[in-house]
Amino acid sequence: MTTQDKNPEYQLIQQRIEHERELREENAKQLKLALDLQAREYVRRLDDLNGVHKRAAEERQLFVKQDMYDVRLSGIDEWKEAHTREQEMWRAEHIKENDGWKLEVSNILAANRARDEQSRKSWTIVTVVVSVAINAIALILAFMIHGAKP
């Protein structure tokens, strides 16, 4: 040690330099720790983003694309139109068949009604004739009985 090393100013400067070195080393350690923490956070976030990207890609697979939907929709519309035309043709054909059947049934019912009406009229005439005959016989018998009395 020299005399200069024993000088109080020199020692004070040395202490300050040592203190400054310790502060800078501590600052460097803290900066390294902060950078490590930041790097770990970036890694975590990137892992999360990669997971989100994978999930988003999987979710996109669940949805139908608009052009595919439009193609399918136009196919369904064409099928619906064809099916509707087919139903209308079937309905028109069966309405004709039903109209013929209804006309036939109506004619049969009208004929039956006419026959029943004629039958009723005939029975009415027979009943009236029989009633008149019975009344005439009763009247003749009444005159015969009154005329035969002494």
C-alpha positions in Angstrom: 0.0 0.0 0.0 1.1 3.3 -0.9 0.5 6.5 0.8 -1.9 7.4 -1.8 -4.0 4.3 -0.8 -4.1 5.6 2.7 -5.5 9.0 1.7 -9.1 9.4 2.9 -10.2 11.0 -0.4 -8.8 8.2 -2.4 -10.5 5.7 -0.1 -13.8 7.5 -0.5 -13.4 7.5 -4.2 -12.6 3.8 -4.1 -15.7 3.1 -2.0 -17.8 5.1 -4.4 -16.4 3.2 -7.3 -17.1 -0.1 -5.5 -20.6 1.0 -4.6 -21.2 2.1 -8.2 -19.9 -1.3 -9.5 -22.2 -3.2 -7.1 -25.1 -1.0 -8.2 -24.4 -1.6 -11.8 -23.9 -5.4 -11.3 -27.2 -5.5 -9.3 -28.9 -3.5 -12.1 -27.5 -5.9 -14.7 -28.8 -8.9 -12.6 -32.2 -7.3 -12.3 -32.3 -6.4 -16.0 -31.3 -10.0 -16.9 -34.0 -11.3 -14.6 -36.6 -9.0 -16.1 -35.6 -10.0 -19.6 -35.8 -13.7 -18.6 -39.3 -13.1 -17.2 -40.3 -11.2 -20.3 -39.0 -14.0 -22.5 -40.9 -16.6 -20.5 -44.1 -14.5 -20.9 -43.5 -14.2 -24.6 -43.1 -18.0 -24.8 -46.3 -18.6 -22.8 -48.3 -16.1 -25.0 -47.0 -17.7 -28.2 -48.0 -21.1 -26.9 -51.4 -19.7 -26.1 -51.6 -18.1 -29.6 -50.6 -21.3 -31.2 -53.3 -23.1 -29.3 -55.9 -20.5 -30.2 -54.8 -20.8 -33.9 -55.2 -24.5 -33.8 -58.7 -24.2 -32.1 -59.7 -21.6 -34.6 -58.7 -23.8 -37.5 -60.6 -26.7 -36.0 -63.7 -24.5 -35.4 -63.5 -23.3 -39.0 -63.7 -26.9 -40.1 -67.1 -27.2 -38.3 -68.7 -24.5 -40.5 -69.9 -24.8 -44.1 -68.4 -22.4 -46.5 -70.9 -20.0 -48.2 -70.3 -21.4 -51.8 -70.9 -24.9 -50.6 -74.0 -23.8 -48.8 -75.3 -22.0 -51.9 -74.7 -25.0 -54.1 -76.5 -27.3 -51.6 -79.4 -24.8 -51.3 -79.9 -24.5 -55.0 -79.9 -28.3 -55.3 -82.6 -28.4 -52.6 -84.6 -25.7 -54.3 -84.5 -27.6 -57.6 -85.5 -30.8 -55.9 -88.4 -29.0 -54.1 -89.6 -27.5 -57.4 -89.5 -30.9 -59.2 -91.3 -32.5 -56.2 -93.9 -29.8 -56.2 -94.6 -30.2 -59.9 -94.8 -34.0 -59.5 -97.3 -33.6 -56.6 -99.4 -31.2 -58.6 -99.5 -33.6 -61.6 -100.4 -36.5 -59.3 -103.1 -34.3 -57.6 -104.6 -33.2 -60.9 -104.7 -36.8 -62.1 -106.4 -38.0 -59.0 -108.8 -35.1 -58.9 -110.0 -36.2 -62.4 -110.3 -39.7 -61.1 -112.2 -38.5 -58.0 -114.4 -36.2 -60.1 -115.4 -39.3 -62.2 -116.0 -41.3 -59.1 -118.0 -38.5 -57.5 -120.1 -38.2 -60.6 -120.7 -41.9 -60.7 -121.7 -42.0 -57.0 -123.9 -39.0 -57.5 -125.6 -40.6 -60.5 -126.1 -43.9 -58.5 -127.5 -41.9 -55.5 -129.9 -39.9 -57.8 -131.1 -43.1 -59.5 -131.6 -44.7 -56.1 -133.5 -41.6 -54.9 -135.6 -41.6 -58.0 -136.3 -45.4 -57.6 -137.1 -44.8 -53.9 -139.4 -41.9 -54.8 -141.2 -44.0 -57.4 -141.5 -46.9 -55.0 -143.0 -44.5 -52.4 -145.4 -43.1 -54.9 -146.4 -46.6 -56.0 -146.9 -47.7 -52.4 -148.9 -44.6 -51.7 -151.2 -45.3 -54.7 -151.6 -49.0 -53.6 -152.4 -47.9 -50.1 -154.9 -45.3 -51.3 -156.5 -47.9 -53.7 -156.7 -50.5 -51.0 -158.1 -48.0 -48.5 -160.7 -46.9 -51.0 -161.6 -50.5 -51.8 -161.9 -51.4 -48.1 -164.0 -48.3 -47.5 -166.2 -49.2 -50.5 -166.6 -52.7 -49.3 -167.4 -51.4 -45.8 -170.0 -49.0 -47.2 -171.6 -51.7 -49.4 -171.7 -54.1 -46.4 -173.2 -51.3 -44.3 -176.0 -50.8 -46.8 -176.5 -54.5 -47.1 -176.8 -54.8 -43.4 -179.1 -51.9 -43.0 -181.1 -53.0 -46.0 -181.6 -56.5 -44.8 -183.1 -55.5 -41.4 -186.8 -55.9 -41.2 
